[in-house]
Amino acid sequence: MTVMNVRRLIPTAAVAGAVALGLTTLSACSSSDAAEGGSDGKLNVVASFYPMQFLAEEIGGSHVSVTTLTKPGTEPHDLELSPRQTGGLSDADYILFLKGVQPAVDDAVEQAGVKNTVDAAKLTTLENHGSEVGHDHGHEEEGEEHGHEGEHGHEGEEEAGLDPHIWLDPVKYAEVAEGVGKSLEKADPDHAADYRKNTDALVTELNTLNTAYETGLKNTSSKTFITTHSAFGYLAERYGLTQEGIAGIDPEAEPSPARIDEIHTVAEESKATTVFFETLASDKTAKTLAKDLGLKTGVLDPLEGITDKSAGADYIEVMKSNLTALQKALGAK
């Protein structure tokens, strides 16, 4: 834990600079180095995109060498892999991905056939937040009643309806972290004690983040936020908020005129003040809509990648910025 706490004392800008540099170097050398794997005695880990990379780096620590398939600044949903990247995957010692976010990665991972392949979606319970988010089609109306009995019952459900954005709920992300820790212990038993220790430290940080969200969003004058990218279904459910997505889960989708009318009504009834857009996709729709409705715009980062435009150097810092943005938009007391 000490290391993680010390990090908080370093000025954000300095950390952001260092991380941005670190990430760029990582991506720049990764595609060619991936094939050499393990020559430095480290576990050669391939992560599909930033939320998986963060877990691998935090839990793996000095025992892993992590490469990410999604370069900073790339919209992960649209990722196409080069034949070289796809070929290089089979040289990984361990692959961490999240099925349902990146179709190109899902196919490539299946072809690679690496023994230690972990799908983060299987480490927690996915839910259906509806394609036109805001209407959950009466699915699981009991809110928190799902428990874990549904963990294996999802096989028959149409996968397209399940929302993959689990990392935006610190509680679900902590569940995934636990599972990643256990799987790294199995993949590299020699360093199991360190993986356990790093997992515990990360889970403690995620619990602290969850508490900050719970207290920070308890008393607000509105419970509804409007967003161009409907990525925040789990976060909204966890903290008793309502996400109104302008379009569905696809951040680039254009909203229908009928949906824009609905958003207008919602904004008036729920006293919503802000239309949120994200850093990796175009903000055109948000700005037009906000102007038409007389609302403000703000950034709510779905944390699919960290760039120099991100409001923080890593997952924890950007999630804190998201909390501040939500508190402001919802009128936290």
C-alpha positions as CSV (number, residue, x, y, z in Angstrom):
1,M,0.0,0.0,0.0
2,T,2.7,2.5,0.8
3,V,3.8,2.7,-2.8
4,M,0.3,3.5,-3.9
5,N,-0.2,6.2,-1.3
6,V,3.1,7.9,-2.1
7,R,1.9,8.2,-5.7
8,R,-0.9,10.5,-4.5
9,L,1.6,13.0,-3.3
10,I,3.3,13.5,-6.7
11,P,1.7,16.4,-8.7
12,T,-0.8,15.0,-11.1
13,A,0.8,16.8,-14.1
14,A,4.1,15.1,-13.4
15,V,2.5,11.7,-13.1
16,A,0.4,12.3,-16.2
17,G,3.5,13.2,-18.2
18,A,5.4,10.2,-17.0
19,V,2.5,7.9,-17.6
20,A,1.8,9.3,-21.1
21,L,5.5,8.8,-21.9
22,G,5.5,5.3,-20.4
23,L,2.4,4.3,-22.3
24,T,3.7,5.6,-25.6
25,T,7.0,3.8,-25.2
26,L,5.1,0.7,-24.2
27,S,3.0,0.7,-27.4
28,A,5.9,1.7,-29.6
29,C,8.1,-1.1,-28.6
30,S,5.4,-3.6,-27.9
31,S,4.5,-5.0,-31.3
32,S,8.0,-6.0,-32.2
33,D,9.0,-7.2,-28.7
34,A,5.9,-9.3,-28.0
35,A,7.4,-12.1,-30.1
36,E,10.6,-12.4,-28.0
37,G,8.5,-12.8,-24.8
38,G,9.8,-13.8,-21.4
39,S,13.5,-13.3,-22.3
40,D,13.8,-11.0,-19.2
41,G,12.2,-13.7,-17.0
42,K,9.0,-11.7,-16.7
43,L,5.5,-13.1,-17.5
44,N,4.6,-11.8,-21.0
45,V,1.1,-10.4,-20.6
46,V,-1.1,-9.0,-23.4
47,A,-4.0,-6.8,-22.3
48,S,-6.8,-5.9,-24.7
49,F,-7.3,-2.3,-23.7
50,Y,-6.6,0.2,-20.9
51,P,-8.9,-1.2,-18.1
52,M,-7.3,-4.6,-18.5
53,Q,-3.8,-3.1,-18.8
54,F,-4.3,-1.2,-15.6
55,L,-5.2,-4.4,-13.7
56,A,-2.3,-6.4,-15.2
57,E,0.2,-3.7,-14.3
58,E,-1.1,-3.0,-10.8
59,I,-1.4,-6.7,-9.9
60,G,1.5,-8.0,-11.9
61,G,3.9,-5.4,-10.7
62,S,7.6,-6.1,-11.4
63,H,6.9,-9.7,-12.4
64,V,5.1,-8.9,-15.6
65,S,5.8,-7.2,-18.9
66,V,2.5,-5.8,-20.2
67,T,1.6,-4.9,-23.7
68,T,-1.7,-3.5,-24.8
69,L,-3.4,-4.1,-28.1
70,T,-5.2,-0.7,-28.0
71,K,-2.8,2.3,-28.4
72,P,-3.7,5.3,-26.3
73,G,-6.1,7.6,-28.1
74,T,-7.7,4.7,-30.2
75,E,-11.4,4.1,-29.8
76,P,-11.3,0.5,-28.5
77,H,-14.6,-0.6,-30.0
78,D,-13.3,0.1,-33.5
79,L,-10.0,-1.6,-33.1
80,E,-8.7,-3.6,-36.0
81,L,-5.6,-5.9,-35.4
82,S,-2.8,-6.2,-37.9
83,P,-1.9,-9.8,-39.0
84,R,1.4,-9.3,-37.0
85,Q,-0.5,-8.4,-33.8
86,T,-2.8,-11.4,-34.3
87,G,0.1,-13.7,-34.9
88,G,2.1,-12.4,-32.0
89,L,-0.8,-13.1,-29.6
90,S,0.1,-16.9,-29.5
91,D,3.5,-16.0,-28.0
92,A,1.9,-14.4,-24.9
93,D,2.2,-16.2,-21.5
94,Y,-1.1,-14.7,-20.3
95,I,-3.9,-12.8,-22.1
96,L,-6.4,-10.6,-20.3
97,F,-9.3,-9.3,-22.3
98,L,-13.0,-8.4,-21.9
99,K,-15.3,-10.2,-24.2
100,G,-17.9,-8.1,-25.9
101,V,-16.0,-4.9,-26.2
102,Q,-13.7,-5.5,-29.2
103,P,-14.9,-8.1,-31.7
104,A,-11.5,-8.1,-33.5
105,V,-9.8,-9.0,-30.2
106,D,-12.4,-11.7,-29.3
107,D,-11.7,-13.5,-32.6
108,A,-7.9,-13.2,-32.4
109,V,-7.8,-14.4,-28.7
110,E,-9.8,-17.5,-29.7
111,Q,-7.4,-18.3,-32.6
112,A,-4.3,-17.7,-30.3
113,G,-5.3,-20.6,-28.0
114,V,-3.0,-19.4,-25.2
115,K,-3.5,-21.6,-22.0
116,N,-3.6,-18.7,-19.6
117,T,-6.4,-16.6,-21.3
118,V,-8.7,-14.7,-18.9
119,D,-12.0,-13.2,-19.9
120,A,-12.8,-10.5,-17.3
121,A,-16.5,-10.7,-18.2
122,K,-16.5,-14.2,-16.5
123,L,-15.0,-12.8,-13.3
124,T,-18.2,-10.8,-12.4
125,T,-21.8,-10.8,-13.4
126,L,-22.8,-8.9,-16.6
127,E,-26.2,-7.3,-16.8
128,N,-28.5,-6.2,-19.6
129,H,-28.8,-2.4,-19.7
130,G,-30.9,-2.4,-22.9
131,S,-29.7,-1.2,-26.3
132,E,-31.6,2.1,-26.0
133,V,-30.2,2.7,-22.5
134,G,-32.5,4.3,-20.1
135,H,-35.2,1.7,-20.8
136,D,-34.1,-1.6,-19.4
137,H,-37.0,-3.5,-20.9
138,G,-38.1,-4.6,-17.4
139,H,-35.0,-6.8,-17.2
140,E,-33.9,-7.4,-13.6
141,E,-36.0,-4.7,-12.1
142,E,-35.2,-5.8,-8.5
143,G,-31.9,-3.8,-8.8
144,E,-29.5,-5.3,-6.4
145,E,-31.3,-8.6,-6.0
146,H,-29.4,-10.5,-8.7
147,G,-26.7,-11.9,-6.4
148,H,-24.4,-14.3,-8.2
149,E,-26.8,-17.1,-9.0
150,G,-27.0,-15.8,-12.5
151,E,-23.3,-16.1,-13.1
152,H,-23.6,-19.1,-15.4
153,G,-27.2,-18.5,-16.4
154,H,-26.3,-15.9,-19.0
155,E,-25.0,-18.4,-21.6
156,G,-28.5,-18.5,-23.2
157,E,-29.0,-14.8,-23.3
158,E,-28.4,-12.9,-26.4
159,E,-24.9,-11.6,-25.7
160,A,-25.4,-8.4,-27.6
161,G,-27.7,-7.2,-24.9
162,L,-25.2,-7.6,-22.1
163,D,-23.4,-4.4,-21.1
164,P,-19.6,-5.0,-21.0
165,H,-18.6,-1.7,-19.2
166,I,-18.1,-3.4,-15.8
167,W,-14.9,-1.4,-15.0
168,L,-16.9,1.8,-14.4
169,D,-18.3,0.3,-11.2
170,P,-15.5,0.1,-8.7
171,V,-17.2,-2.8,-6.9
172,K,-17.4,-5.0,-10.0
173,Y,-13.9,-3.9,-11.1
174,A,-12.6,-5.0,-7.6
175,E,-14.3,-8.4,-8.2
176,V,-12.5,-8.7,-11.6
177,A,-9.2,-7.6,-9.9
178,E,-9.6,-10.5,-7.4
179,G,-10.1,-13.0,-10.3
180,V,-7.1,-11.6,-12.2
181,G,-5.0,-11.9,-9.1
182,K,-6.0,-15.6,-8.6
183,S,-5.3,-16.4,-12.3
184,L,-1.9,-14.7,-12.2
185,E,-1.1,-16.8,-9.1
186,K,-1.9,-19.9,-11.1
187,A,0.0,-18.8,-14.2
188,D,3.1,-17.9,-12.2
189,P,3.1,-19.7,-8.8
190,D,6.6,-18.6,-7.9
191,H,5.4,-15.0,-7.4
192,A,1.9,-15.9,-6.0
193,A,2.6,-14.0,-2.7
194,D,3.3,-10.7,-4.5
195,Y,0.3,-11.1,-6.8
196,R,-1.9,-11.6,-3.7
197,K,-0.4,-8.6,-1.9
198,N,-0.8,-6.3,-5.0
199,T,-4.4,-7.5,-5.5
200,D,-5.2,-6.7,-1.9
201,A,-3.7,-3.2,-2.2
202,L,-5.6,-2.5,-5.4
203,V,-8.9,-3.8,-4.0
204,T,-8.4,-1.6,-0.9
205,E,-8.0,1.4,-3.3
206,L,-11.1,0.4,-5.2
207,N,-13.1,0.1,-2.0
208,T,-12.0,3.6,-1.0
209,L,-13.1,4.9,-4.4
210,N,-16.5,3.2,-4.0
211,T,-16.9,4.9,-0.6
212,A,-16.0,8.3,-2.1
213,Y,-18.7,7.7,-4.8
214,E,-21.3,6.6,-2.2
215,T,-20.8,9.6,0.1
216,G,-20.2,12.0,-2.8
217,L,-23.5,11.2,-4.6
218,K,-25.8,10.5,-1.6
219,N,-27.4,13.9,-1.5
220,T,-27.9,15.5,-5.0
221,S,-30.6,17.8,-6.4
222,S,-30.9,15.6,-9.5
223,K,-30.3,11.9,-10.0
224,T,-30.2,11.9,-13.8
225,F,-27.3,12.5,-16.1
226,I,-27.3,12.7,-19.9
227,T,-24.4,11.2,-21.8
228,T,-23.4,10.6,-25.5
229,H,-21.8,7.2,-24.6
230,S,-24.1,4.9,-22.6
231,A,-21.2,3.3,-20.8
232,F,-22.3,4.2,-17.3
233,G,-25.1,1.8,-16.6
234,Y,-23.3,-0.1,-13.9
235,L,-22.1,3.1,-12.2
236,A,-25.6,4.6,-12.3
237,E,-27.1,1.4,-10.8
238,R,-24.5,1.2,-8.1
239,Y,-25.1,4.8,-6.8
240,G,-28.8,5.1,-7.4
241,L,-28.6,7.3,-10.5
242,T,-30.3,7.3,-13.9
243,Q,-28.2,7.3,-17.0
244,E,-30.0,8.8,-20.1
245,G,-27.9,7.9,-23.2
246,I,-28.4,10.1,-26.2
247,A,-27.7,7.0,-28.3
248,G,-27.0,3.4,-27.3
249,I,-23.8,1.7,-26.2
250,D,-22.1,2.7,-29.5
251,P,-20.4,6.1,-28.8
252,E,-20.5,7.1,-32.5
253,A,-24.2,6.3,-33.1
254,E,-26.4,9.2,-34.2
255,P,-29.5,9.6,-32.0
256,S,-33.0,9.5,-33.6
257,P,-35.1,12.7,-33.6
258,A,-37.6,10.9,-31.4
259,R,-34.8,10.1,-28.9
260,I,-33.7,13.8,-28.9
261,D,-37.3,14.8,-28.0
262,E,-37.3,12.3,-25.2
263,I,-34.0,13.7,-23.9
264,H,-35.6,17.1,-23.9
265,T,-38.5,16.0,-21.8
266,V,-36.2,14.0,-19.4
267,A,-33.9,17.0,-19.0
268,E,-36.9,19.2,-18.0
269,E,-38.4,16.7,-15.6
270,S,-35.3,15.5,-13.9
271,K,-33.6,19.0,-13.6
272,A,-30.6,17.6,-15.5
273,T,-28.1,20.4,-16.1
274,T,-25.4,18.8,-18.2
275,V,-24.8,16.7,-21.3
276,F,-21.7,14.7,-20.9
277,F,-19.4,13.7,-23.8
278,E,-16.2,11.7,-23.7
279,T,-12.6,12.3,-24.7
280,L,-12.1,9.6,-27.3
281,A,-15.2,10.2,-29.5
282,S,-16.6,13.3,-31.2
283,D,-18.4,15.9,-29.0
284,K,-20.4,17.3,-31.9
285,T,-23.8,15.7,-30.8
286,A,-23.4,16.7,-27.2
287,K,-22.6,20.3,-28.0
288,T,-25.5,20.6,-30.5
289,L,-28.0,19.0,-28.1
290,A,-26.8,21.0,-25.1
291,K,-27.2,24.2,-27.1
292,D,-30.7,23.3,-28.2
293,L,-31.7,22.4,-24.6
294,G,-29.9,25.2,-22.9
295,L,-27.7,22.8,-20.9
296,K,-24.0,22.8,-20.1
297,T,-21.6,20.2,-21.5
298,G,-19.0,18.3,-19.4
299,V,-16.7,15.4,-19.7
300,L,-17.5,12.0,-18.2
301,D,-14.6,9.7,-19.2
302,P,-15.6,6.0,-19.9
303,L,-11.9,5.2,-19.2
304,E,-11.3,3.1,-22.3
305,G,-7.9,4.7,-22.8
306,I,-5.7,7.3,-21.1
307,T,-4.2,10.1,-23.2
308,D,-2.8,13.5,-22.4
309,K,-6.4,14.8,-22.6
310,S,-7.5,12.6,-19.7
311,A,-8.3,14.2,-16.4
312,G,-5.8,12.1,-14.5
313,A,-2.9,9.8,-15.0
314,D,-4.6,6.5,-14.2
315,Y,-7.9,4.7,-13.5
316,I,-8.2,5.9,-9.9
317,E,-7.4,9.6,-10.8
318,V,-9.8,9.7,-13.7
319,M,-12.6,8.0,-11.7
320,K,-12.1,10.8,-9.1
321,S,-12.4,13.4,-11.8
322,N,-15.6,11.7,-13.0
323,L,-17.0,11.8,-9.5
324,T,-16.3,15.6,-9.3
325,A,-17.9,16.1,-12.7
326,L,-21.0,14.1,-11.6
327,Q,-21.3,16.0,-8.3
328,K,-21.2,19.3,-10.1
329,A,-23.8,18.3,-12.7
330,L,-26.1,16.6,-10.2
331,G,-25.9,19.4,-7.7
332,A,-24.3,17.4,-4.8
333,K,-25.0,19.0,-1.4
